Amino acid sequence: MRFGQLTRSLTIAIAVLTTACGGPEASVEPDADVESRHAEAPPTCDSEFNIHYYSDETLTTRVGSWRCVCGLPQGRTGYATPYVKVLIPETPCESLAR
């Protein structure tokens, strides 16, 4: 590799890293929304269920889930789609206590 090619390669690499890492123009101010997001707790479950969401009708690639256990915060991951598999059907908490 010639010196000119090395210099050009290093310049490109530095430009890519600076852009990818935010560079000097990146904002260092804290996100004003962070506190409000941490303050919001998910709603508490008043029923129990477990649902998995899939990318298509074959139900082979799971892309999300939603689970509730009585008295605990809701647990959600990924995203919801129309392709669902219900592992535990919704059951009111009062029925489980009996």
ZADO-1210 file (C-alpha; in nm, 4 decimals, padded with zeros to 6 digits):
<atoms>
<atom x="00.0000" y="00.0000" z="00.0000" code="MET" pos="1"/>
<atom x="00.1376" y="00.3377" z="-00.0927" code="ARG" pos="2"/>
<atom x="00.1527" y="00.6269" z="00.1538" code="PHE" pos="3"/>
<atom x="-00.1218" y="00.8202" z="-00.0296" code="GLY" pos="4"/>
<atom x="-00.3602" y="00.5262" z="-00.0106" code="GLN" pos="5"/>
<atom x="-00.2836" y="00.4778" z="00.3597" code="LEU" pos="6"/>
<atom x="-00.3533" y="00.8447" z="00.4331" code="THR" pos="7"/>
<atom x="-00.6795" y="00.8328" z="00.2381" code="ARG" pos="8"/>
<atom x="-00.7858" y="00.5114" z="00.4134" code="SER" pos="9"/>
<atom x="-00.7112" y="00.6570" z="00.7565" code="LEU" pos="10"/>
<atom x="-00.9001" y="00.9762" z="00.6711" code="THR" pos="11"/>
<atom x="-01.2050" y="00.7753" z="00.5628" code="ILE" pos="12"/>
<atom x="-01.1860" y="00.5555" z="00.8748" code="ALA" pos="13"/>
<atom x="-01.1677" y="00.8615" z="01.1039" code="ILE" pos="14"/>
<atom x="-01.4614" y="01.0236" z="00.9228" code="ALA" pos="15"/>
<atom x="-01.6711" y="00.7078" z="00.9576" code="VAL" pos="16"/>
<atom x="-01.5863" y="00.6657" z="01.3268" code="LEU" pos="17"/>
<atom x="-01.6524" y="01.0320" z="01.4017" code="THR" pos="18"/>
<atom x="-01.9894" y="01.0150" z="01.2279" code="THR" pos="19"/>
<atom x="-02.0844" y="00.6822" z="01.3888" code="ALA" pos="20"/>
<atom x="-01.9829" y="00.7962" z="01.7363" code="CYS" pos="21"/>
<atom x="-02.1586" y="01.1294" z="01.7153" code="GLY" pos="22"/>
<atom x="-01.8493" y="01.3422" z="01.6583" code="GLY" pos="23"/>
<atom x="-01.7842" y="01.6737" z="01.8264" code="PRO" pos="24"/>
<atom x="-02.1238" y="01.8147" z="01.7282" code="GLU" pos="25"/>
<atom x="-02.3077" y="01.5469" z="01.9264" code="ALA" pos="26"/>
<atom x="-02.5337" y="01.6798" z="02.1977" code="SER" pos="27"/>
<atom x="-02.4085" y="01.6251" z="02.5517" code="VAL" pos="28"/>
<atom x="-02.7231" y="01.7587" z="02.7168" code="GLU" pos="29"/>
<atom x="-02.9265" y="01.4965" z="02.9014" code="PRO" pos="30"/>
<atom x="-03.2498" y="01.3842" z="02.7433" code="ASP" pos="31"/>
<atom x="-03.5264" y="01.5779" z="02.9184" code="ALA" pos="32"/>
<atom x="-03.7624" y="01.2877" z="02.8608" code="ASP" pos="33"/>
<atom x="-03.5511" y="01.0303" z="03.0489" code="VAL" pos="34"/>
<atom x="-03.6908" y="01.1080" z="03.3945" code="GLU" pos="35"/>
<atom x="-04.0513" y="01.0906" z="03.2782" code="SER" pos="36"/>
<atom x="-03.9904" y="00.7561" z="03.1053" code="ARG" pos="37"/>
<atom x="-03.8354" y="00.6087" z="03.4197" code="HIS" pos="38"/>
<atom x="-04.1192" y="00.7431" z="03.6322" code="ALA" pos="39"/>
<atom x="-04.3812" y="00.5620" z="03.4229" code="GLU" pos="40"/>
<atom x="-04.4243" y="00.2091" z="03.5541" code="ALA" pos="41"/>
<atom x="-04.6168" y="-00.0417" z="03.3442" code="PRO" pos="42"/>
<atom x="-04.9691" y="-00.1099" z="03.4668" code="PRO" pos="43"/>
<atom x="-05.0139" y="-00.3858" z="03.7226" code="THR" pos="44"/>
<atom x="-05.1766" y="-00.7037" z="03.5934" code="CYS" pos="45"/>
<atom x="-05.5306" y="-00.7835" z="03.7083" code="ASP" pos="46"/>
<atom x="-05.5316" y="-01.1081" z="03.5083" code="SER" pos="47"/>
<atom x="-05.2826" y="-01.3720" z="03.4001" code="GLU" pos="48"/>
<atom x="-05.1903" y="-01.4529" z="03.0385" code="PHE" pos="49"/>
<atom x="-04.8952" y="-01.5210" z="02.8091" code="ASN" pos="50"/>
<atom x="-04.9030" y="-01.4319" z="02.4388" code="ILE" pos="51"/>
<atom x="-04.6287" y="-01.4638" z="02.1749" code="HIS" pos="52"/>
<atom x="-04.6296" y="-01.2583" z="01.8530" code="TYR" pos="53"/>
<atom x="-04.4801" y="-01.3928" z="01.5296" code="TYR" pos="54"/>
<atom x="-04.3592" y="-01.2371" z="01.2048" code="SER" pos="55"/>
<atom x="-04.5983" y="-01.4335" z="00.9816" code="ASP" pos="56"/>
<atom x="-04.8739" y="-01.6933" z="00.9764" code="GLU" pos="57"/>
<atom x="-04.6296" y="-01.9870" z="00.9994" code="THR" pos="58"/>
<atom x="-04.5616" y="-01.8869" z="01.3641" code="LEU" pos="59"/>
<atom x="-04.1938" y="-01.9770" z="01.3362" code="THR" pos="60"/>
<atom x="-04.0174" y="-01.6464" z="01.4053" code="THR" pos="61"/>
<atom x="-04.1199" y="-01.4837" z="01.7348" code="ARG" pos="62"/>
<atom x="-04.0936" y="-01.1049" z="01.7271" code="VAL" pos="63"/>
<atom x="-04.2566" y="-01.0126" z="02.0569" code="GLY" pos="64"/>
<atom x="-04.4405" y="-01.1261" z="02.3657" code="SER" pos="65"/>
<atom x="-04.6812" y="-00.9955" z="02.6286" code="TRP" pos="66"/>
<atom x="-04.7091" y="-01.1581" z="02.9677" code="ARG" pos="67"/>
<atom x="-04.9067" y="-01.0775" z="03.2766" code="CYS" pos="68"/>
<atom x="-04.8896" y="-01.2391" z="03.6198" code="VAL" pos="69"/>
<atom x="-05.1452" y="-01.1272" z="03.8787" code="CYS" pos="70"/>
<atom x="-05.0270" y="-00.8310" z="04.0831" code="GLY" pos="71"/>
<atom x="-04.7008" y="-00.7799" z="03.8905" code="LEU" pos="72"/>
<atom x="-04.6207" y="-00.5194" z="03.6223" code="PRO" pos="73"/>
<atom x="-04.6961" y="-00.6196" z="03.2632" code="GLN" pos="74"/>
<atom x="-04.4028" y="-00.7573" z="03.0683" code="GLY" pos="75"/>
<atom x="-04.3765" y="-00.6730" z="02.6988" code="ARG" pos="76"/>
<atom x="-04.0932" y="-00.7374" z="02.4565" code="THR" pos="77"/>
<atom x="-04.0542" y="-00.6801" z="02.0836" code="GLY" pos="78"/>
<atom x="-04.3666" y="-00.5781" z="01.8994" code="TYR" pos="79"/>
<atom x="-04.7207" y="-00.6997" z="01.8443" code="ALA" pos="80"/>
<atom x="-04.8408" y="-00.8485" z="01.5159" code="THR" pos="81"/>
<atom x="-05.1662" y="-01.0109" z="01.4029" code="PRO" pos="82"/>
<atom x="-04.9937" y="-01.3531" z="01.4198" code="TYR" pos="83"/>
<atom x="-05.0320" y="-01.4718" z="01.7782" code="VAL" pos="84"/>
<atom x="-04.9996" y="-01.7866" z="01.9815" code="LYS" pos="85"/>
<atom x="-05.1731" y="-01.7799" z="02.3189" code="VAL" pos="86"/>
<atom x="-04.9734" y="-01.9913" z="02.5627" code="LEU" pos="87"/>
<atom x="-05.1820" y="-01.9053" z="02.8697" code="ILE" pos="88"/>
<atom x="-05.5332" y="-01.7731" z="02.7987" code="PRO" pos="89"/>
<atom x="-05.6434" y="-01.4668" z="02.9954" code="GLU" pos="90"/>
<atom x="-05.7610" y="-01.5672" z="03.3399" code="THR" pos="91"/>
<atom x="-05.8900" y="-01.3133" z="03.5966" code="PRO" pos="92"/>
<atom x="-05.6868" y="-01.3036" z="03.9170" code="CYS" pos="93"/>
<atom x="-05.9929" y="-01.3790" z="04.1321" code="GLU" pos="94"/>
<atom x="-06.0292" y="-01.7182" z="03.9578" code="SER" pos="95"/>
<atom x="-05.6694" y="-01.8088" z="04.0340" code="LEU" pos="96"/>
<atom x="-05.7065" y="-01.7381" z="04.4080" code="ALA" pos="97"/>
<atom x="-05.9729" y="-02.0057" z="04.4533" code="ARG" pos="98"/>
</atoms>
